[in-house]
C-alpha cells in the first residue's frame, strides 16, 4: 500500500473593500474541493466590526459558488458587492436600516 499523497496547500486570497461605508473582508478560495471536474469556490464575506450585512445578521457569511459565477460576476470583490447590493433591496434590510436610523435620532 502506497502512502497517501499530501494534500496541496490551500490557496486563499484575501481582499479588503467597503460596502456602503462598512469595511468588509473577502476570503476567496478558488479550488475549495480540489477536484479537476468540479470547480467549486468558497467565498467568505465578513464585516470588519461584526456589523450586520444584508447577507448576514452576524456580519459573516460563507458561500459556495462555481468558478463561472464568480468570473461572470467580475471577480470575488465585485461579486460580493453585487450580492450585497442585491440583498440590500429586500424589505427586511430596508426595515433594518430604517430602524437603525430611527434609533440614531435619540
C-alpha positions in Angstrom: 0.0 0.0 0.0 1.5 3.3 -1.0 1.3 6.3 1.3 -1.3 8.9 0.6 -0.1 11.8 -1.4 0.0 15.0 0.7 -2.9 17.4 0.2 -2.0 20.6 -1.6 -1.7 23.7 0.5 -4.9 25.8 0.4 -4.7 29.0 -1.5 -6.9 31.6 0.0 -6.9 35.2 -1.4 -7.9 38.0 1.0 -9.4 41.3 -0.2 -10.3 44.4 1.7 -13.1 46.5 0.5 -16.1 48.6 1.7 -19.8 48.5 1.1 -21.9 51.5 2.0 -19.3 52.7 4.5 -18.9 49.3 6.1 -15.4 47.8 5.9 -15.5 44.2 4.7 -13.0 41.4 4.2 -13.5 38.8 1.5 -11.7 35.5 1.6 -11.7 33.6 -1.7 -10.6 30.0 -2.1 -10.6 29.2 -5.8 -10.1 25.4 -5.5 -12.2 24.6 -2.5 -12.8 20.9 -3.3 -9.5 20.5 -5.2 -11.2 18.4 -7.9 -10.4 18.7 -11.6 -14.0 18.1 -12.8 -15.9 20.2 -10.2 -15.0 23.9 -9.9 -16.5 25.0 -6.6 -15.1 28.1 -4.9 -15.5 29.2 -1.3 -16.2 32.9 -0.6 -16.4 34.3 2.9 -17.7 37.9 3.4 -17.1 39.4 6.8 -17.7 42.9 8.1 -14.7 44.2 9.9 -16.5 45.1 13.1 -19.1 42.3 13.0 -21.7 44.8 11.8 -24.8 43.4 10.3 -24.9 43.0 6.5 -27.8 42.3 4.2 -26.5 38.8 3.6 -25.7 38.1 7.2 -27.1 39.3 10.6 -23.8 38.4 12.3 -21.6 40.1 9.7 -20.2 36.8 8.5 -21.4 34.7 5.5 -19.8 31.6 4.0 -20.9 30.9 0.4 -20.1 28.3 -2.2 -20.3 29.0 -5.9 -18.9 27.9 -9.2 -15.8 29.5 -10.7 -18.0 30.6 -13.6 -20.4 32.5 -11.3 -17.5 34.4 -9.7 -15.8 35.1 -13.0 -19.0 36.3 -14.7 -19.7 38.5 -11.6 -16.4 40.4 -12.1 -14.3 38.6 -9.6 -14.6 38.0 -5.8 -14.9 41.6 -4.7 -17.3 42.7 -7.5 -19.4 39.5 -6.9 -19.6 40.1 -3.1 -20.5 43.8 -3.6 -23.2 43.0 -6.2 -24.6 40.3 -3.8 -24.7 42.9 -1.0 -26.4 45.5 -3.3 -29.0 43.0 -4.4 -29.9 41.8 -0.9 -30.0 45.4 0.3 -33.1 45.8 -1.8 -35.0 43.4 0.4 -37.8 44.6 2.6 -36.0 43.1 5.6 -32.8 45.1 5.0 -34.8 48.3 4.4 -36.7 47.9 7.6 -33.4 47.3 9.5 -31.8 50.4 8.0 -34.9 52.5 8.8 -34.9 51.1 12.4 -31.3 51.9 12.8 -31.9 55.5 11.6 -34.8 56.0 14.0 -32.6 54.8 16.9 -29.8 57.3 15.9 -32.3 60.2 16.3 -32.5 59.6 20.1 
